[in-house]
Amino acid sequence: MPSQIVYYNNLAISHGKAGDCISCGKCEQACPQHLPIREYLKNVAEKFEKHSIIPTGK
């Protein structure tokens, strides 16, 4: 999984971390596929942010 962690960290620098989600639900309301985006972001944060080199905003 190291290459995925590197990719996530690079993406998080410019787009923010999954753990920064405030769970407002606006993304899910706008999603034409009705995906559970908040749950996906929670899972990504749990898996990738424990290895993250990007400081949290919390």
PyMOL Python script that loads the backbone (N, CA, C, O; Angstrom):
from pymol import cmd

cmd.read_pdbstr("""\
ATOM      1  N   MET A   1       0.795  -1.201   0.000  1.00  0.00           N
ATOM      2  CA  MET A   1       0.000   0.000   0.000  1.00  0.00           C
ATOM      3  C   MET A   1       0.845   1.276   0.000  1.00  0.00           C
ATOM      4  O   MET A   1       0.260   2.350  -0.139  1.00  0.00           O
ATOM      5  N   PRO A   2       2.126   1.247   0.139  1.00  0.00           N
ATOM      6  CA  PRO A   2       2.908   2.479   0.183  1.00  0.00           C
ATOM      7  C   PRO A   2       2.692   3.424  -0.993  1.00  0.00           C
ATOM      8  O   PRO A   2       2.654   4.638  -0.793  1.00  0.00           O
ATOM      9  N   SER A   3       2.549   2.912  -2.201  1.00  0.00           N
ATOM     10  CA  SER A   3       2.364   3.810  -3.336  1.00  0.00           C
ATOM     11  C   SER A   3       1.019   4.533  -3.244  1.00  0.00           C
ATOM     12  O   SER A   3       0.915   5.685  -3.666  1.00  0.00           O
ATOM     13  N   GLN A   4      -0.006   3.883  -2.704  1.00  0.00           N
ATOM     14  CA  GLN A   4      -1.299   4.526  -2.536  1.00  0.00           C
ATOM     15  C   GLN A   4      -1.225   5.620  -1.471  1.00  0.00           C
ATOM     16  O   GLN A   4      -1.878   6.656  -1.596  1.00  0.00           O
ATOM     17  N   ILE A   5      -0.438   5.394  -0.435  1.00  0.00           N
ATOM     18  CA  ILE A   5      -0.277   6.397   0.613  1.00  0.00           C
ATOM     19  C   ILE A   5       0.421   7.628   0.051  1.00  0.00           C
ATOM     20  O   ILE A   5       0.032   8.757   0.351  1.00  0.00           O
ATOM     21  N   VAL A   6       1.440   7.415  -0.755  1.00  0.00           N
ATOM     22  CA  VAL A   6       2.144   8.534  -1.388  1.00  0.00           C
ATOM     23  C   VAL A   6       1.192   9.306  -2.299  1.00  0.00           C
ATOM     24  O   VAL A   6       1.161  10.536  -2.274  1.00  0.00           O
ATOM     25  N   TYR A   7       0.426   8.588  -3.093  1.00  0.00           N
ATOM     26  CA  TYR A   7      -0.545   9.229  -3.987  1.00  0.00           C
ATOM     27  C   TYR A   7      -1.567  10.037  -3.172  1.00  0.00           C
ATOM     28  O   TYR A   7      -1.867  11.181  -3.514  1.00  0.00           O
ATOM     29  N   TYR A   8      -2.099   9.443  -2.097  1.00  0.00           N
ATOM     30  CA  TYR A   8      -3.064  10.140  -1.253  1.00  0.00           C
ATOM     31  C   TYR A   8      -2.453  11.408  -0.659  1.00  0.00           C
ATOM     32  O   TYR A   8      -3.078  12.469  -0.688  1.00  0.00           O
ATOM     33  N   ASN A   9      -1.251  11.308  -0.129  1.00  0.00           N
ATOM     34  CA  ASN A   9      -0.600  12.472   0.473  1.00  0.00           C
ATOM     35  C   ASN A   9      -0.387  13.578  -0.550  1.00  0.00           C
ATOM     36  O   ASN A   9      -0.599  14.750  -0.241  1.00  0.00           O
ATOM     37  N   ASN A  10       0.026  13.229  -1.754  1.00  0.00           N
ATOM     38  CA  ASN A  10       0.217  14.239  -2.801  1.00  0.00           C
ATOM     39  C   ASN A  10      -1.113  14.888  -3.183  1.00  0.00           C
ATOM     40  O   ASN A  10      -1.171  16.100  -3.389  1.00  0.00           O
ATOM     41  N   LEU A  11      -2.154  14.112  -3.276  1.00  0.00           N
ATOM     42  CA  LEU A  11      -3.472  14.638  -3.612  1.00  0.00           C
ATOM     43  C   LEU A  11      -4.010  15.522  -2.483  1.00  0.00           C
ATOM     44  O   LEU A  11      -4.636  16.551  -2.738  1.00  0.00           O
ATOM     45  N   ALA A  12      -3.764  15.117  -1.249  1.00  0.00           N
ATOM     46  CA  ALA A  12      -4.254  15.868  -0.097  1.00  0.00           C
ATOM     47  C   ALA A  12      -3.615  17.249   0.018  1.00  0.00           C
ATOM     48  O   ALA A  12      -4.229  18.170   0.558  1.00  0.00           O
ATOM     49  N   ILE A  13      -2.407  17.399  -0.475  1.00  0.00           N
ATOM     50  CA  ILE A  13      -1.739  18.701  -0.417  1.00  0.00           C
ATOM     51  C   ILE A  13      -2.542  19.761  -1.158  1.00  0.00           C
ATOM     52  O   ILE A  13      -2.702  20.878  -0.667  1.00  0.00           O
ATOM     53  N   SER A  14      -3.042  19.417  -2.325  1.00  0.00           N
ATOM     54  CA  SER A  14      -3.746  20.419  -3.128  1.00  0.00           C
ATOM     55  C   SER A  14      -5.269  20.381  -2.983  1.00  0.00           C
ATOM     56  O   SER A  14      -5.937  21.371  -3.279  1.00  0.00           O
ATOM     57  N   HIS A  15      -5.831  19.244  -2.528  1.00  0.00           N
ATOM     58  CA  HIS A  15      -7.291  19.128  -2.483  1.00  0.00           C
ATOM     59  C   HIS A  15      -7.858  18.925  -1.085  1.00  0.00           C
ATOM     60  O   HIS A  15      -9.077  18.888  -0.922  1.00  0.00           O
ATOM     61  N   GLY A  16      -7.016  18.794  -0.084  1.00  0.00           N
ATOM     62  CA  GLY A  16      -7.492  18.570   1.271  1.00  0.00           C
ATOM     63  C   GLY A  16      -7.583  17.090   1.593  1.00  0.00           C
ATOM     64  O   GLY A  16      -7.576  16.236   0.706  1.00  0.00           O
ATOM     65  N   LYS A  17      -7.669  16.812   2.875  1.00  0.00           N
ATOM     66  CA  LYS A  17      -7.702  15.442   3.362  1.00  0.00           C
ATOM     67  C   LYS A  17      -9.140  14.973   3.517  1.00  0.00           C
ATOM     68  O   LYS A  17     -10.046  15.775   3.743  1.00  0.00           O
ATOM     69  N   ALA A  18      -9.338  13.681   3.395  1.00  0.00           N
ATOM     70  CA  ALA A  18     -10.661  13.089   3.579  1.00  0.00           C
ATOM     71  C   ALA A  18     -11.187  13.365   4.986  1.00  0.00           C
ATOM     72  O   ALA A  18     -12.389  13.548   5.180  1.00  0.00           O
ATOM     73  N   GLY A  19     -10.293  13.394   5.957  1.00  0.00           N
ATOM     74  CA  GLY A  19     -10.681  13.648   7.341  1.00  0.00           C
ATOM     75  C   GLY A  19     -11.143  15.063   7.600  1.00  0.00           C
ATOM     76  O   GLY A  19     -11.668  15.346   8.677  1.00  0.00           O
ATOM     77  N   ASP A  20     -10.965  15.960   6.649  1.00  0.00           N
ATOM     78  CA  ASP A  20     -11.424  17.342   6.792  1.00  0.00           C
ATOM     79  C   ASP A  20     -12.912  17.485   6.482  1.00  0.00           C
ATOM     80  O   ASP A  20     -13.479  18.564   6.655  1.00  0.00           O
ATOM     81  N   CYS A  21     -13.540  16.418   6.031  1.00  0.00           N
ATOM     82  CA  CYS A  21     -14.970  16.432   5.703  1.00  0.00           C
ATOM     83  C   CYS A  21     -15.767  16.812   6.946  1.00  0.00           C
ATOM     84  O   CYS A  21     -15.523  16.283   8.031  1.00  0.00           O
ATOM     85  N   ILE A  22     -16.720  17.728   6.788  1.00  0.00           N
ATOM     86  CA  ILE A  22     -17.561  18.139   7.914  1.00  0.00           C
ATOM     87  C   ILE A  22     -18.914  17.417   7.916  1.00  0.00           C
ATOM     88  O   ILE A  22     -19.779  17.723   8.737  1.00  0.00           O
ATOM     89  N   SER A  23     -19.095  16.473   7.012  1.00  0.00           N
ATOM     90  CA  SER A  23     -20.302  15.639   6.918  1.00  0.00           C
ATOM     91  C   SER A  23     -21.580  16.451   6.737  1.00  0.00           C
ATOM     92  O   SER A  23     -22.614  16.135   7.324  1.00  0.00           O
ATOM     93  N   CYS A  24     -21.500  17.484   5.931  1.00  0.00           N
ATOM     94  CA  CYS A  24     -22.688  18.312   5.682  1.00  0.00           C
ATOM     95  C   CYS A  24     -23.661  17.637   4.710  1.00  0.00           C
ATOM     96  O   CYS A  24     -24.855  17.934   4.726  1.00  0.00           O
ATOM     97  N   GLY A  25     -23.158  16.733   3.869  1.00  0.00           N
ATOM     98  CA  GLY A  25     -24.013  16.004   2.945  1.00  0.00           C
ATOM     99  C   GLY A  25     -24.250  16.665   1.603  1.00  0.00           C
ATOM    100  O   GLY A  25     -24.942  16.102   0.755  1.00  0.00           O
ATOM    101  N   LYS A  26     -23.690  17.853   1.388  1.00  0.00           N
ATOM    102  CA  LYS A  26     -23.904  18.549   0.109  1.00  0.00           C
ATOM    103  C   LYS A  26     -23.377  17.748  -1.070  1.00  0.00           C
ATOM    104  O   LYS A  26     -23.975  17.759  -2.146  1.00  0.00           O
ATOM    105  N   CYS A  27     -22.272  17.057  -0.878  1.00  0.00           N
ATOM    106  CA  CYS A  27     -21.702  16.250  -1.963  1.00  0.00           C
ATOM    107  C   CYS A  27     -22.638  15.106  -2.339  1.00  0.00           C
ATOM    108  O   CYS A  27     -22.798  14.787  -3.517  1.00  0.00           O
ATOM    109  N   GLU A  28     -23.251  14.496  -1.338  1.00  0.00           N
ATOM    110  CA  GLU A  28     -24.165  13.390  -1.614  1.00  0.00           C
ATOM    111  C   GLU A  28     -25.442  13.876  -2.294  1.00  0.00           C
ATOM    112  O   GLU A  28     -26.000  13.174  -3.137  1.00  0.00           O
ATOM    113  N   GLN A  29     -25.906  15.064  -1.938  1.00  0.00           N
ATOM    114  CA  GLN A  29     -27.082  15.626  -2.590  1.00  0.00           C
ATOM    115  C   GLN A  29     -26.810  15.916  -4.057  1.00  0.00           C
ATOM    116  O   GLN A  29     -27.705  15.788  -4.892  1.00  0.00           O
ATOM    117  N   ALA A  30     -25.587  16.303  -4.374  1.00  0.00           N
ATOM    118  CA  ALA A  30     -25.222  16.651  -5.748  1.00  0.00           C
ATOM    119  C   ALA A  30     -24.810  15.443  -6.582  1.00  0.00           C
ATOM    120  O   ALA A  30     -24.732  15.543  -7.807  1.00  0.00           O
ATOM    121  N   CYS A  31     -24.547  14.311  -5.948  1.00  0.00           N
ATOM    122  CA  CYS A  31     -24.028  13.137  -6.650  1.00  0.00           C
ATOM    123  C   CYS A  31     -25.127  12.459  -7.468  1.00  0.00           C
ATOM    124  O   CYS A  31     -26.120  12.002  -6.902  1.00  0.00           O
ATOM    125  N   PRO A  32     -24.963  12.389  -8.797  1.00  0.00           N
ATOM    126  CA  PRO A  32     -25.983  11.751  -9.625  1.00  0.00           C
ATOM    127  C   PRO A  32     -26.053  10.228  -9.436  1.00  0.00           C
ATOM    128  O   PRO A  32     -27.050   9.606  -9.803  1.00  0.00           O
ATOM    129  N   GLN A  33     -25.006   9.631  -8.867  1.00  0.00           N
ATOM    130  CA  GLN A  33     -25.015   8.188  -8.616  1.00  0.00           C
ATOM    131  C   GLN A  33     -25.522   7.843  -7.212  1.00  0.00           C
ATOM    132  O   GLN A  33     -25.646   6.667  -6.869  1.00  0.00           O
ATOM    133  N   HIS A  34     -25.815   8.865  -6.403  1.00  0.00           N
ATOM    134  CA  HIS A  34     -26.312   8.682  -5.032  1.00  0.00           C
ATOM    135  C   HIS A  34     -25.358   7.828  -4.200  1.00  0.00           C
ATOM    136  O   HIS A  34     -25.778   6.932  -3.468  1.00  0.00           O
ATOM    137  N   LEU A  35     -24.073   8.125  -4.329  1.00  0.00           N
ATOM    138  CA  LEU A  35     -23.044   7.387  -3.592  1.00  0.00           C
ATOM    139  C   LEU A  35     -22.982   7.864  -2.147  1.00  0.00           C
ATOM    140  O   LEU A  35     -23.262   9.033  -1.880  1.00  0.00           O
ATOM    141  N   PRO A  36     -22.623   6.992  -1.208  1.00  0.00           N
ATOM    142  CA  PRO A  36     -22.461   7.377   0.187  1.00  0.00           C
ATOM    143  C   PRO A  36     -21.072   8.018   0.401  1.00  0.00           C
ATOM    144  O   PRO A  36     -20.202   7.426   1.040  1.00  0.00           O
ATOM    145  N   ILE A  37     -20.885   9.192  -0.121  1.00  0.00           N
ATOM    146  CA  ILE A  37     -19.574   9.851  -0.146  1.00  0.00           C
ATOM    147  C   ILE A  37     -19.031  10.085   1.261  1.00  0.00           C
ATOM    148  O   ILE A  37     -17.837   9.905   1.497  1.00  0.00           O
ATOM    149  N   ARG A  38     -19.880  10.478   2.182  1.00  0.00           N
ATOM    150  CA  ARG A  38     -19.401  10.732   3.558  1.00  0.00           C
ATOM    151  C   ARG A  38     -18.816   9.456   4.168  1.00  0.00           C
ATOM    152  O   ARG A  38     -17.796   9.509   4.855  1.00  0.00           O
ATOM    153  N   GLU A  39     -19.448   8.331   3.922  1.00  0.00           N
ATOM    154  CA  GLU A  39     -18.934   7.054   4.436  1.00  0.00           C
ATOM    155  C   GLU A  39     -17.615   6.696   3.753  1.00  0.00           C
ATOM    156  O   GLU A  39     -16.686   6.216   4.403  1.00  0.00           O
ATOM    157  N   TYR A  40     -17.533   6.930   2.437  1.00  0.00           N
ATOM    158  CA  TYR A  40     -16.290   6.667   1.708  1.00  0.00           C
ATOM    159  C   TYR A  40     -15.150   7.526   2.258  1.00  0.00           C
ATOM    160  O   TYR A  40     -14.044   7.028   2.464  1.00  0.00           O
ATOM    161  N   LEU A  41     -15.417   8.815   2.497  1.00  0.00           N
ATOM    162  CA  LEU A  41     -14.375   9.697   3.023  1.00  0.00           C
ATOM    163  C   LEU A  41     -13.930   9.262   4.417  1.00  0.00           C
ATOM    164  O   LEU A  41     -12.746   9.335   4.746  1.00  0.00           O
ATOM    165  N   LYS A  42     -14.872   8.814   5.227  1.00  0.00           N
ATOM    166  CA  LYS A  42     -14.532   8.321   6.558  1.00  0.00           C
ATOM    167  C   LYS A  42     -13.599   7.114   6.456  1.00  0.00           C
ATOM    168  O   LYS A  42     -12.609   7.028   7.182  1.00  0.00           O
ATOM    169  N   ASN A  43     -13.917   6.182   5.553  1.00  0.00           N
ATOM    170  CA  ASN A  43     -13.079   4.996   5.363  1.00  0.00           C
ATOM    171  C   ASN A  43     -11.690   5.356   4.851  1.00  0.00           C
ATOM    172  O   ASN A  43     -10.694   4.797   5.309  1.00  0.00           O
ATOM    173  N   VAL A  44     -11.620   6.283   3.908  1.00  0.00           N
ATOM    174  CA  VAL A  44     -10.319   6.726   3.382  1.00  0.00           C
ATOM    175  C   VAL A  44      -9.492   7.353   4.494  1.00  0.00           C
ATOM    176  O   VAL A  44      -8.301   7.070   4.616  1.00  0.00           O
ATOM    177  N   ALA A  45     -10.112   8.201   5.305  1.00  0.00           N
ATOM    178  CA  ALA A  45      -9.396   8.845   6.406  1.00  0.00           C
ATOM    179  C   ALA A  45      -8.838   7.804   7.378  1.00  0.00           C
ATOM    180  O   ALA A  45      -7.695   7.912   7.821  1.00  0.00           O
ATOM    181  N   GLU A  46      -9.644   6.801   7.706  1.00  0.00           N
ATOM    182  CA  GLU A  46      -9.194   5.758   8.634  1.00  0.00           C
ATOM    183  C   GLU A  46      -8.009   4.974   8.084  1.00  0.00           C
ATOM    184  O   GLU A  46      -7.091   4.626   8.826  1.00  0.00           O
ATOM    185  N   LYS A  47      -8.030   4.699   6.792  1.00  0.00           N
ATOM    186  CA  LYS A  47      -6.983   3.867   6.190  1.00  0.00           C
ATOM    187  C   LYS A  47      -5.705   4.625   5.848  1.00  0.00           C
ATOM    188  O   LYS A  47      -4.608   4.088   5.994  1.00  0.00           O
ATOM    189  N   PHE A  48      -5.839   5.862   5.398  1.00  0.00           N
ATOM    190  CA  PHE A  48      -4.682   6.573   4.868  1.00  0.00           C
ATOM    191  C   PHE A  48      -4.102   7.638   5.795  1.00  0.00           C
ATOM    192  O   PHE A  48      -2.904   7.914   5.726  1.00  0.00           O
ATOM    193  N   GLU A  49      -4.900   8.230   6.642  1.00  0.00           N
ATOM    194  CA  GLU A  49      -4.391   9.363   7.407  1.00  0.00           C
ATOM    195  C   GLU A  49      -3.541   8.963   8.599  1.00  0.00           C
ATOM    196  O   GLU A  49      -2.831   9.803   9.152  1.00  0.00           O
ATOM    197  N   LYS A  50      -3.592   7.722   9.003  1.00  0.00           N
ATOM    198  CA  LYS A  50      -2.686   7.305  10.077  1.00  0.00           C
ATOM    199  C   LYS A  50      -1.254   7.226   9.568  1.00  0.00           C
ATOM    200  O   LYS A  50      -0.312   7.216  10.361  1.00  0.00           O
ATOM    201  N   HIS A  51      -1.080   7.167   8.226  1.00  0.00           N
ATOM    202  CA  HIS A  51       0.243   7.146   7.604  1.00  0.00           C
ATOM    203  C   HIS A  51       0.567   8.460   6.903  1.00  0.00           C
ATOM    204  O   HIS A  51       1.577   8.565   6.207  1.00  0.00           O
ATOM    205  N   SER A  52      -0.281   9.450   7.086  1.00  0.00           N
ATOM    206  CA  SER A  52      -0.152  10.691   6.346  1.00  0.00           C
ATOM    207  C   SER A  52       1.015  11.539   6.843  1.00  0.00           C
ATOM    208  O   SER A  52       1.355  11.534   8.026  1.00  0.00           O
ATOM    209  N   ILE A  53       1.611  12.262   5.909  1.00  0.00           N
ATOM    210  CA  ILE A  53       2.665  13.209   6.273  1.00  0.00           C
ATOM    211  C   ILE A  53       2.120  14.631   6.264  1.00  0.00           C
ATOM    212  O   ILE A  53       2.847  15.580   6.560  1.00  0.00           O
ATOM    213  N   ILE A  54       0.831  14.779   5.922  1.00  0.00           N
ATOM    214  CA  ILE A  54       0.189  16.084   5.852  1.00  0.00           C
ATOM    215  C   ILE A  54      -0.425  16.367   7.224  1.00  0.00           C
ATOM    216  O   ILE A  54      -1.179  15.538   7.732  1.00  0.00           O
ATOM    217  N   PRO A  55      -0.121  17.524   7.843  1.00  0.00           N
ATOM    218  CA  PRO A  55      -0.697  17.813   9.160  1.00  0.00           C
ATOM    219  C   PRO A  55      -2.212  17.979   9.070  1.00  0.00           C
ATOM    220  O   PRO A  55      -2.733  18.467   8.067  1.00  0.00           O
ATOM    221  N   THR A  56      -2.907  17.571  10.122  1.00  0.00           N
ATOM    222  CA  THR A  56      -4.360  17.716  10.144  1.00  0.00           C
ATOM    223  C   THR A  56      -4.717  19.138  10.509  1.00  0.00           C
ATOM    224  O   THR A  56      -3.948  19.835  11.171  1.00  0.00           O
ATOM    225  N   GLY A  57      -5.891  19.563  10.074  1.00  0.00           N
ATOM    226  CA  GLY A  57      -6.382  20.887  10.399  1.00  0.00           C
ATOM    227  C   GLY A  57      -7.169  20.896  11.685  1.00  0.00           C
ATOM    228  O   GLY A  57      -7.760  21.914  12.045  1.00  0.00           O
ATOM    229  N   LYS A  58      -7.187  19.778  12.383  1.00  0.00           N
ATOM    230  CA  LYS A  58      -8.002  19.667  13.612  1.00  0.00           C
ATOM    231  C   LYS A  58      -7.164  19.883  14.835  1.00  0.00           C
ATOM    232  O   LYS A  58      -7.677  19.827  15.952  1.00  0.00           O
TER     233      LYS A  58
END
""", "prot")
cmd.dss("prot")
cmd.show_as("cartoon", "prot")
cmd.util.cbc("prot")
cmd.orient("prot")
